[in-house]
Amino acid sequence: MEQVRIRVEQVFARMKAWKILRGCRLKGDGIHHAMLGIARWLGDHLRDSH
């Protein structure tokens, strides 16, 4: 059961990263801002999960 939860969290993380990248691309902010947003979100996610 733990493996399923981990897999689901990974899928949601990828979906969130994709949404950030797509949003920045559509707004014209560029990949640099998108990567900063993903890094910030991932850092928050990892900190909150422990």
N, C-alpha and C positions, 0 to 999 in steps of 0.2 A: 504494500500500500504506500509506503514511503517513496518508492521509485516512481509511482504514478504522480504523486504530489510534486516531486522534483521536476518531472518531465513537463507537467502542466505549467509550473512556474517558468521554466525555460522557454516554453512556447509563448507565454504572455510577455516575457522580456524581449523576445525577438519581435513580436508584434509592436510593442511600444517603441523599440528602436526604429523599426520601419516607419512608423507613424511620424516620429520626430524627423527622420531623414526626408520623408516625402513633404512634410510641411515646410521645412526649410528650403527645399528645392523649389517648391511652388511659389514661395514668397520671395525667392531670389536671394536668400541670405547666404547661400553657399555651403559647401560641405564642412568648412571649418566650424561654423556655428552649430551645425547639426551634430558634429562629433563632440563638441563641448557639451551640448545638451544631453546627449546620450551618456557621456562620462559622468556628468552631474547626477543624472537620474540613476545610473547604475551604482554610483557611490552611495546615494541615499538608500537605495534598495538593499544593498549589501549591509549597510550599517543597521538598518531597521530589522533585518532578518535574523540578526544575532543577539 
